[in-house]
Amino acid sequence: MFTLHNGDNLSFLRSLESDIIDLIYIDPPYFSQRNYGDFDDRWKSMQHYLDFMVERLKEMHRVLKETGSIYIHLDWHAVHYVKIEMDKIFGYDNFVNEIIWHHDMGGRGKTRFARKHDTILFYSKSEKYTFNPVLIPYKSKMTEWRHLHGSQKGKPIPAGRIPSDVWEMTFNTMSKERNGYATQKPSEIMKRIVLASSNENDIVADFFCGSGSFLKVAHELGRSCIGCDSNQSAVLRLKSFTLSNKSVQRTGGESGQ
């Protein structure tokens, strides 16, 4: 199943039944006060931005299953404010990880340390959430030897190591997977999240689907997908992908928040 909706994500969320989604990933506006062309991220105030986010996060909490999880991809502009609201909505005890994506892209300023990371807030709906350890390859044979040295004979040799909460992933302007969407993120991030927090045939959702990277990866990994974006051009970016899948349903009319 692949359901794609073009329209306001709040009204779309309200149309969904409760407790139906296993995993949500969102890459929402950042409060960057910039117009990216694909979408306008300018706000009257931080409170205006938070009011927008809180309404939607409450609905995302409602549609998540008790075993479900949500990942919110932000940066320094508003992540600390959103974290406070998420503690209220999901509960402080359901905060699982603050994941740092260190990308080290772009130039360097002369008046401050370079801002070279995004933050992904990972919350569960309850203590009984899905989590599958995802192994990443060792960086070198020497690192592998150090990890394995001293292990007891007869035990299987691990194929890699479980990543920490700091993810080093480059995504330069020449990357082949770039599709022109201004704030696109690398599919490697999406793959790790999908594999860690869902299983095959689970229902996953992205209510700010933008570039479509998360939904593409999730679908290719055998998940059922629900996507929504108010920007018609963002939804159309998925058209060539979804047209090749007969199970796709497309709904909604004109965009607008």
N, C-alpha and C positions, 0 to 999 in steps of 0.2 A: 504494500500500500504506500502511495506517495500522494499526500493531499497538500495542495498549494493554494493559499488564499491571498488575494490582492486587496488590501484595505486596512482599516484601523485594527491594530492587534488587540486593543482592549475589548471592542465589541466582538471580535472573533473569539477571544478567550472566554468571554461571558457566554458564548453560544455552546461551549464544550461542556461535556459532562465532568463531574468531579472524579478524581482518583483514577485516571485512565492512562497517564503518561509515565514512562519509566525514567526518562532522562530529558532534561532541558539544557540547552546551551544557548546563550544569547550574547551578542556583541552589540550592545545598545549604544545610543549616543553617549558621548563622553563628557559633555559640558565643556567642550573645547572652545566654544564661541567662534566656530569657523563654519563657512559654507563650503561643503565638499563637492558641490555639483550633484552628486548622487543623492545627497540629503543635506538638510540644513541643521547644523548642530549649534545654533545660537538660541539663547534663552534669556528671559527677562531677569531672572535671578536664580540662585542656587535653590531656593525654595520652590520656584516654579518647576525646575528640573526634577527635584525630589518628589513633588506631588505627582508628576507624570509617571515616574518610575514606581513609586509605592503602589499606586492603583493597579499597575500591571503585575508587579511582583506578588501582590496578594492573590491575584487570580492564578498566577503560575503555581503558587503554593497549593491552591485548591485543586487544580487539575493533576498534580503529581500524585502518584501512588504512594502509599506509606513506605515502600521500599525504594522510592525514587530519589534522584539527586538533581541539583541544578548547578551550573557553572556560569558565572557572570564575568565577562571579559571587559575590563576597564583600564584606565590609567590614572595617573596622579591627580588629574583634575577633580574627580569626584568619588574615587573608590573608598575613601575613608568615611565619607558621608553615607554612601550606599551600604557600607558594612554595618553601620549603626542601625539602619533601617532593616537590613536583613536579619540582624540579631533579634529585632522585635517581631518580625514576621515568621521566621523559621525557628527562632530560639537560639540563644547563645550556645547551648550544648550541642546543637546540630551543625555548628560550624566545623567543617572537616579540615580544610586546607586553604592557605593563601599561597597560590602558585605564582611564581615569578617567571614570566617569559622574558629572558634576556636576549635581545636581538642585536644590539650593538651596531645598528645601522645609522647612516647619516653622519653629519659633521659634528664638530665639537665647538662649544661656546667658550668664551674667555672669562665669563663672569660667574660661572657656577659649574658644578660637576655635570657632565652630560647625562641627560635623561634617556636611558637606553633599555627600559623595561616596561612591560605591561603587567597588570595584576589580574589574576583570575580567581574569584572567590568561589569556593566549592562548599556547598551546603547539602545536607541530606534532609529529608522530611522527618525521619525518625532514626533511631539507633540501628534499625534493621535494614540497612541500605545495601544495594549491590556494589561490590568492589572486587574486581579481578586484577590481581597483580600483573602488570605489563612489564616484560623484560626488555631492556635496551642493550644493544651490543656493547661489549667493552671497548674502550677507546683505543687500546693498543694491546699487543700480546703481553707486554710487561705488566700492564694493569691487570689483565686477566690472570697472569701467573700470581700476582700478589693477592688477588681475591681468592684464588683456589689453593694457594700454598698452605699446607698444614691440614687440609681437609682429609677426613677419614677415607681409607680405601674402601671401594665397593659402593660408595654413594654416587649417584648420578651427578655429572658435571653440569652446572647451570649454564644455560645458553647466553646469559647476560645478567644484568643487575636491575633491581627495581629502582626507578628514577627517584630522585629527591624532589622537593617542591620548587627547585630552581631548574627551569628548562632552557637549555641553550640551543636555540634554533635560529638559523639565519634565513632571511627571506628578502633577498635583494631585488632590485627593480628589473633585473634580467631573468628572473625565475620563470621557467616555462609554464608554470601553473597560473601565473597572474592573468586575470581576465579583464583588467581595466577598472575594476571597482576600487574606489579610493582607499578604503580601509580594509581591504582583504587581508585575511590571516592565513598562514601556511597550513596545508592539509595535514601535516605531521602533528600539529597540535590537536586537530579534530580527531584524528585516528586514535591518538592516545586516550583522549577523553571517552570516545565511543567504546573502545575495547575495555577500558577500566570500569565504566559505570553502566554498562548495559550488556545484554546477551542477544544472540540471534533471535529475530522475530519480535523483539521488544519494540515499543513505540517510543520514538524520540522526536523532539520538537525544537524548532528555532523560530521564535516569534519576531526576530529582527534579521531575517535570513540574508539580506544584503547580497554579498557575492555568491551565496549559495554553497560555499565550500563545505560547511558542516553537513548539510543535507546530502550532498553528493557522496561524501565519504561514508556517512551512515548508511545510505542506500546500498552502496557497493559492499558494505560489510554485513548486509542481510537484515537491516533494521527497517521497520515501517516508519515512515517519515511524515511529519506535519510541519509545514512551513508557512510563514506569514510575513508580509512586508507591505507598508503603505505606499512605497515607491514602485510604480508600475515598471520602470526600467529595471529595477532590481529583480523583480519577479520574472521579467522577460529573459534575464540572463540565464535562468534555469530552463528556458523553453527547449533549447536544442537537446538538453539532457533528458528532460521529462518526456518529450515527444517520442523518444526511443523506448519508453517504458509504458506498456499498455495499461498498467495498474494505476497510473497517475490520474488524479482528479484535480481540476482547477476550478476555483470558485472566486467570487468577489467581483466588484466593479471598480469604480474610480478610486484612486488612492487619496489619502489625506488623513491627518491625525486629528 
